[in-house]
């Protein structure tokens, strides 16, 4: 039976048009760090590295561990020295990022290293497997183009979070539920998540 982690982890659903406060458990991801516009080659190289390894891990798990699962969607952490570059300026050249892909917790560091060694990809030397512990977060579902996220993020950062006695802690997190190659921009579904604390 194929496991779909999106259906097992409640953080992979979010309401549209409102914010919710959730607790995200520690999760393990394939990760690659980078800087700059996500439309540039560096980000494309990160994706072109993550997914060949993600699929090889899936096939390894199915064949060797008898545990099949659905490869999870692309995710990314985003941050900048000036948060206005996300919400109002949208100056993508100033963004830092970590591209992410969730893997099941039964995949070990050794198995990841063995599988990675069988893959050829642009920035394989920068790929790692690491746990991200976000804890309490606020999230919502954004429907539409990525460049239309600004007002929602502005409301999240300046209205909802301080209005509920919270403050931002970790990095802005996006979960890309839609395949950008096959989905028109108006129908893109993206979870916008922000770690917070009291």
TACOR-V599628 format. One record per helix or strand of 3 or more residues. SS is the DSSP state (alpha for helix, beta for strand). FROM is the first residue (numbers start at 1). LEN is the number of residues. If there is no record, write none. Layout:
ss: (SS/SS)
from: (FROM/FROM)
len: (LEN/LEN)
//
This chain:
ss: (alpha/alpha/beta/beta/alpha/beta/alpha/alpha/beta/alpha/alpha/beta/beta/alpha/alpha/beta/alpha/beta)
from: (5/10/20/27/41/75/84/92/96/109/124/128/135/146/150/172/185/189)
len: (4/3/5/9/24/5/4/3/8/8/3/5/9/3/14/5/3/9)
//
